[in-house]
Amino acid sequence: MEIERKIFTLLVQNLFKGKVIILYGARRTGKTTLVKKLLENYPQESAYINCELQEFKDVLNTTNSVLLKDFIGQNKLVVFDEAQNIENIGIVLKVLVDTFPNVQFLATGSSSFELSSRISEPLTGRSRQFLLLPFSLEEIHQTEDLIRIKASLSQNLRYGLYPQVFLADGNEKIEELMEISSNYLYKDLLQFEDIKKPELLQKLLKAVALQTGSESSLNELAQITGTNVNTIKRYLDLLEKSFVLFRLTSFSRNLRKEINKSQKIYFYDVGIRNAVIRNFNAVELRTDTGGLWENFCISERIKFNENHRRFVNSYFWRTYDQQEIDYLEEVDGKFHCFEFKFNSSSKHKIPKIFLETYPDTKFSIITPENFYTLFMEE
């Protein structure tokens, strides 16, 4: 079964517009598969370069336009896969895009902390950036109807939606997840950032995973892992830039009671989260189903926004007297608030004080009965 990635159309639409295309995404999310599909449209006029191979690292260690022209040849589309492995990739891409304006260059990277630092200055005004995340329910809906997707929700909450995990059968899902979480996700952190204590990384991820849905205190995480706050900040930043985690900050603007200096930390994929704590139990046997559902739904919303180039501000909201909203988006001064309830019969009251303070607000309660409104509401 082939599931077409929503971002594929976006990439096609942005080809040959004088910009280098940068495609970010964690390892094993399908970047290589996606760009190779793109190359199929130009079978005689394209080149795929695996930047993890030493031969290409050596060849591309130059900014000599004559040598680069010879290297590019007659190709119209050139892909540099895992481009963070090329030391001067930003300068190389700048020379290429300036020298060959009719050639489309595309670079992928699984670590924005490394690739972004190498391209940000040289490619100022010369690039378009995209993010490829694991499968979204919207993408799966292209091949499965909503009834089948709903029937699979519990399984997706256990194993997540990494492409190879989703397409695997039975226990193979766990095998794939354990391989990804153990051998791939942190590869760039260990290679480029000289992480000397990978066991601390694992401790931190486990601590974050066990706090899913709750506010995260840097001091508490430092205490749990036996390190200091500055190290926690650095590791969280690197994990975020490796597309393992993302953070939401608390929204605060008018009310004195609003909490304005807090954050929640989520996993881009709940399967990875479950792999970190070694818990693949069925949802009816879990004590963390509420937080798991919240993480799953917010990550689906993040995917929806990325796949449709919706540039929104995302937050959670809470007051000191415990009124709260799980997730809210701000677009053009308007708010869309979400509450996530895995138990469809759970009652929830919209915080009256929020609606009074921010009257131009839409409110949605997302349950397994209406989960599809996360990607079909627009």
C-alpha positions as CSV (number, residue, x, y, z in Angstrom):
1,M,0.0,0.0,0.0
2,E,1.4,3.4,-1.0
3,I,0.3,6.4,0.9
4,E,0.9,9.7,-0.9
5,R,2.5,12.3,1.3
6,K,0.7,15.7,1.3
7,I,3.9,17.6,1.2
8,F,4.8,16.0,-2.2
9,T,2.4,18.4,-4.0
10,L,3.9,21.4,-2.1
11,L,7.4,20.4,-3.2
12,V,6.3,20.0,-6.9
13,Q,4.7,23.5,-6.7
14,N,7.9,25.0,-5.4
15,L,10.3,23.5,-8.0
16,F,12.3,25.8,-10.4
17,K,11.4,29.1,-8.7
18,G,15.0,30.1,-8.0
19,K,15.1,28.7,-4.4
20,V,17.0,25.9,-2.8
21,I,14.4,23.5,-1.3
22,I,15.3,22.3,2.2
23,L,13.4,19.3,3.4
24,Y,13.7,18.6,7.1
25,G,12.5,15.6,9.1
26,A,13.5,12.9,11.5
27,R,15.2,9.9,10.2
28,R,12.9,7.2,8.9
29,T,10.0,9.5,8.2
30,G,10.4,8.9,4.4
31,K,12.5,11.8,3.1
32,T,14.6,9.6,0.8
33,T,11.5,7.8,-0.5
34,L,9.8,11.2,-1.2
35,V,12.7,12.8,-3.0
36,K,13.3,9.7,-5.1
37,K,9.7,9.8,-6.2
38,L,10.3,13.5,-7.2
39,L,13.3,12.4,-9.2
40,E,11.2,9.9,-11.2
41,N,9.7,12.9,-13.0
42,Y,13.1,13.7,-14.4
43,P,14.6,10.3,-15.1
44,Q,17.4,11.5,-17.5
45,E,17.9,15.0,-16.0
46,S,18.3,14.4,-12.3
47,A,20.9,13.2,-9.7
48,Y,20.6,11.8,-6.3
49,I,23.6,12.3,-3.9
50,N,23.8,10.5,-0.6
51,C,25.8,12.9,1.5
52,E,26.6,10.2,4.1
53,L,28.9,8.5,1.6
54,Q,32.6,9.5,2.0
55,E,33.0,9.8,-1.8
56,F,30.5,12.7,-2.0
57,K,31.9,14.3,1.2
58,D,35.2,14.5,-0.6
59,V,33.9,15.6,-4.0
60,L,31.8,18.4,-2.5
61,N,34.5,19.8,-0.4
62,T,34.9,22.6,-2.9
63,T,33.4,25.9,-4.0
64,N,35.2,25.9,-7.4
65,S,32.4,26.7,-9.9
66,V,34.2,24.9,-12.7
67,L,34.5,21.6,-10.7
68,L,30.9,22.0,-9.5
69,K,29.6,22.6,-13.1
70,D,31.3,19.4,-14.2
71,F,29.8,17.6,-11.3
72,I,26.3,18.9,-12.0
73,G,26.5,18.2,-15.7
74,Q,23.2,18.5,-17.6
75,N,20.9,17.7,-14.7
76,K,17.9,19.9,-14.0
77,L,17.1,18.5,-10.5
78,V,19.8,17.6,-8.0
79,V,19.1,16.2,-4.5
80,F,21.5,16.2,-1.6
81,D,20.2,13.7,0.9
82,E,21.2,14.1,4.5
83,A,23.1,17.2,3.5
84,Q,24.2,18.1,7.0
85,N,27.1,15.6,6.4
86,I,28.8,18.0,4.0
87,E,30.9,20.4,6.0
88,N,30.4,23.6,3.9
89,I,27.0,22.6,2.4
90,G,25.6,26.1,2.8
91,I,28.3,27.8,0.8
92,V,28.3,25.0,-1.7
93,L,24.5,25.4,-2.2
94,K,24.9,29.2,-2.5
95,V,27.5,28.9,-5.2
96,L,25.4,26.3,-7.0
97,V,22.1,28.3,-6.9
98,D,23.9,31.5,-8.0
99,T,25.9,29.8,-10.8
100,F,23.1,27.5,-12.1
101,P,19.8,29.5,-11.7
102,N,18.0,27.0,-14.0
103,V,18.9,24.0,-11.9
104,Q,16.7,23.0,-9.0
105,F,18.7,22.0,-5.9
106,L,17.0,20.2,-3.0
107,A,18.7,19.3,0.3
108,T,17.3,17.0,3.0
109,G,18.4,17.0,6.7
110,S,17.4,15.0,9.7
111,S,19.0,17.5,12.1
112,S,18.0,21.2,11.8
113,F,20.6,22.1,14.4
114,E,23.4,21.0,12.1
115,L,22.0,21.7,8.6
116,S,20.3,25.0,9.6
117,S,23.5,26.4,11.1
118,R,25.4,25.6,7.9
119,I,22.9,27.1,5.5
120,S,21.1,29.9,7.3
121,E,23.6,32.7,6.5
122,P,24.8,31.6,3.0
123,L,21.2,30.9,1.8
124,T,19.5,33.9,3.2
125,G,16.6,34.7,0.9
126,R,17.5,31.7,-1.4
127,S,15.7,28.8,0.2
128,R,12.2,27.4,1.0
129,Q,12.0,25.1,4.0
130,F,9.6,22.2,4.6
131,L,9.1,19.6,7.3
132,L,8.2,15.9,6.7
133,L,6.7,14.3,9.8
134,P,5.4,10.7,10.2
135,F,2.2,9.7,8.4
136,S,-0.8,11.8,9.3
137,L,-4.4,10.6,9.6
138,E,-5.2,12.9,6.7
139,E,-2.7,11.1,4.5
140,I,-4.0,7.6,5.6
141,H,-7.5,8.8,4.8
142,Q,-6.5,8.8,1.1
143,T,-6.5,5.0,1.2
144,E,-8.7,4.2,4.2
145,D,-12.2,5.4,5.1
146,L,-13.0,7.1,8.4
147,I,-14.6,4.0,9.9
148,R,-11.5,1.9,9.4
149,I,-9.3,4.8,10.7
150,K,-11.5,5.0,13.8
151,A,-11.2,1.3,14.4
152,S,-7.4,1.6,14.2
153,L,-7.1,4.6,16.6
154,S,-6.2,2.4,19.6
155,Q,-3.5,0.7,17.6
156,N,-2.1,4.0,16.4
157,L,-2.0,5.3,19.9
158,R,0.2,2.3,20.8
159,Y,2.5,2.2,17.9
160,G,2.4,5.7,16.3
161,L,2.6,6.5,12.6
162,Y,6.1,6.2,11.4
163,P,5.8,4.9,7.9
164,Q,7.6,1.5,8.3
165,V,5.9,1.0,11.7
166,F,2.4,1.7,10.3
167,L,2.9,-0.6,7.3
168,A,4.4,-3.5,9.4
169,D,2.3,-6.4,10.8
170,G,1.8,-7.5,14.4
171,N,5.0,-7.7,16.5
172,E,7.0,-6.3,13.6
173,K,5.6,-2.9,14.6
174,I,7.4,-3.1,18.0
175,E,10.6,-4.4,16.3
176,E,10.6,-1.4,13.9
177,L,9.9,1.1,16.7
178,M,12.6,-0.2,18.9
179,E,15.1,-0.1,16.0
180,I,14.1,3.5,15.2
181,S,14.2,4.7,18.8
182,S,17.4,2.9,19.6
183,N,19.5,3.3,16.5
184,Y,18.3,6.2,14.3
185,L,16.6,9.1,16.1
186,Y,19.7,10.2,18.0
187,K,22.3,9.4,15.4
188,D,22.9,13.0,14.5
189,L,23.0,14.1,18.1
190,L,25.7,11.6,18.9
191,Q,27.6,12.3,15.6
192,F,27.5,16.1,15.4
193,E,26.9,17.4,18.9
194,D,29.4,15.2,20.7
195,I,26.8,14.0,23.3
196,K,29.1,12.3,25.9
197,K,26.3,10.9,28.0
198,P,23.7,9.2,25.8
199,E,22.3,7.5,28.9
200,L,21.4,11.0,30.1
201,L,19.5,11.5,26.9
202,Q,17.5,8.3,27.5
203,K,16.8,9.4,31.1
204,L,15.5,12.8,29.9
205,L,13.3,11.3,27.3
206,K,11.8,8.8,29.8
207,A,11.1,11.7,32.2
208,V,9.4,13.7,29.5
209,A,7.4,10.7,28.3
210,L,6.1,10.1,31.8
211,Q,5.0,13.8,32.0
212,T,3.0,13.8,28.8
213,G,0.1,16.1,29.1
214,S,1.5,17.9,32.1
215,E,3.5,21.0,32.5
216,S,7.3,20.4,32.5
217,S,9.6,22.0,35.0
218,L,13.2,22.2,33.9
219,N,14.3,22.1,37.5
220,E,12.3,18.9,38.1
221,L,13.7,17.3,34.9
222,A,17.2,18.2,36.1
223,Q,16.5,16.7,39.5
224,I,15.1,13.5,38.0
225,T,18.0,13.0,35.6
226,G,20.7,14.1,38.1
227,T,22.0,17.0,36.0
228,N,21.7,20.8,35.8
229,V,19.1,23.0,34.2
230,N,21.5,24.3,31.5
231,T,22.2,20.7,30.3
232,I,18.4,20.0,30.3
233,K,17.8,23.1,28.2
234,R,20.6,22.1,25.7
235,Y,19.4,18.5,25.4
236,L,15.7,19.6,24.9
237,D,16.8,22.1,22.2
238,L,18.7,19.4,20.4
239,L,15.9,16.8,20.7
240,E,13.5,19.5,19.3
241,K,15.8,20.2,16.4
242,S,16.1,16.5,15.7
243,F,12.3,16.4,15.4
244,V,11.9,14.0,18.3
245,L,10.1,16.5,20.6
246,F,8.2,19.8,20.3
247,R,7.2,22.3,22.9
248,L,4.2,24.4,23.6
249,T,4.4,27.5,25.7
250,S,1.6,28.9,27.8
251,F,-0.6,31.6,26.3
252,S,-0.9,34.8,28.3
253,R,-2.0,38.2,27.2
254,N,-4.6,40.0,29.4
255,L,-5.5,38.1,32.5
256,R,-3.6,38.5,35.7
257,K,-4.4,34.9,36.6
258,E,-2.9,33.4,33.4
259,I,0.2,31.4,33.8
260,N,2.7,32.9,31.4
261,K,6.0,31.1,32.0
262,S,5.4,27.4,31.6
263,Q,5.7,24.8,28.9
264,K,4.5,21.4,27.9
265,I,6.6,18.9,25.9
266,Y,5.3,16.4,23.4
267,F,6.6,13.7,21.1
268,Y,6.1,14.1,17.4
269,D,5.2,10.4,17.4
270,V,3.5,8.6,20.3
271,G,5.0,5.3,19.2
272,I,8.4,6.7,19.9
273,R,7.1,7.9,23.2
274,N,5.8,4.4,24.1
275,A,9.1,2.9,23.0
276,V,11.0,5.1,25.3
277,I,9.1,3.9,28.3
278,R,8.7,0.3,26.9
279,N,4.9,0.4,27.2
280,F,2.9,-0.9,24.3
281,N,-0.1,-1.9,26.3
282,A,-3.6,-1.6,24.8
283,V,-5.3,1.7,25.7
284,E,-7.9,0.1,28.0
285,L,-5.1,-1.3,30.2
286,R,-3.2,2.0,30.5
287,T,-3.2,4.7,33.1
288,D,-1.8,7.3,30.7
289,T,-4.5,7.2,28.0
290,G,-5.5,10.9,28.5
291,G,-2.0,12.3,28.0
292,L,-1.4,9.9,25.2
293,W,-4.6,11.0,23.4
294,E,-3.7,14.6,24.0
295,N,-0.2,14.1,22.5
296,F,-1.6,12.2,19.5
297,C,-4.2,14.8,18.7
298,I,-1.8,17.8,19.0
299,S,0.8,16.1,16.8
300,E,-1.9,15.4,14.2
301,R,-2.7,19.1,14.3
302,I,0.9,20.0,13.9
303,K,1.1,17.7,10.9
304,F,-2.0,19.3,9.4
305,N,-0.6,22.8,9.8
306,E,2.8,21.8,8.3
307,N,1.2,19.9,5.4
308,H,-1.0,22.8,4.5
309,R,1.5,25.6,5.2
310,R,-0.7,27.1,7.9
311,F,1.5,29.4,9.9
312,V,-0.1,29.5,13.3
313,N,0.9,30.3,16.8
314,S,0.4,27.3,19.0
315,Y,0.0,27.3,22.8
316,F,-1.8,25.8,25.8
317,W,-3.6,27.9,28.4
318,R,-4.0,27.6,32.1
319,T,-4.8,29.9,35.0
320,Y,-3.5,29.7,38.6
321,D,-7.0,28.6,39.7
322,Q,-6.7,25.5,37.4
323,Q,-8.9,26.6,34.4
324,E,-7.2,25.2,31.3
325,I,-7.3,24.6,27.6
326,D,-5.2,21.7,26.2
327,Y,-4.3,23.4,22.9
328,L,-5.0,26.6,21.1
329,E,-4.1,28.1,17.8
330,E,-4.0,31.8,16.9
331,V,-4.3,33.0,13.3
332,D,-4.8,36.6,12.4
333,G,-5.9,37.5,16.0
334,K,-8.5,34.7,16.1
335,F,-8.4,31.7,18.4
336,H,-9.3,28.1,17.9
337,C,-9.2,26.2,21.2
338,F,-9.2,22.4,21.5
339,E,-9.9,20.0,24.4
340,F,-9.0,16.3,23.9
341,K,-11.1,13.7,25.7
342,F,-10.5,10.0,24.9
343,N,-13.7,9.1,26.8
344,S,-16.4,10.6,24.6
345,S,-18.8,10.8,27.6
346,S,-16.5,13.0,29.6
347,K,-18.0,16.4,30.3
348,H,-16.1,19.6,29.8
349,K,-17.1,23.2,30.3
350,I,-15.6,25.9,28.1
351,P,-13.7,28.3,30.5
352,K,-16.1,31.2,30.6
353,I,-13.3,33.7,31.5
354,F,-11.4,32.8,28.3
355,L,-14.4,33.5,26.1
356,E,-15.1,36.7,27.9
357,T,-11.5,37.9,27.5
358,Y,-11.0,36.6,24.0
359,P,-14.5,36.7,22.4
360,D,-13.5,35.8,18.8
361,T,-12.9,32.2,19.7
362,K,-13.9,28.8,18.2
363,F,-13.9,25.9,20.6
364,S,-13.7,22.1,19.8
365,I,-13.8,19.0,21.9
366,I,-12.0,16.2,20.2
367,T,-12.9,12.6,21.0
368,P,-12.6,9.3,19.1
369,E,-16.0,10.1,17.7
370,N,-15.0,13.2,15.9
371,F,-11.2,13.0,15.6
372,Y,-11.4,13.6,11.9
373,T,-12.3,17.3,12.5
374,L,-8.6,17.8,13.3
375,F,-7.9,17.5,9.5
376,M,-11.3,18.1,7.9
377,E,-12.5,21.2,9.5
378,E,-11.1,23.9,7.2
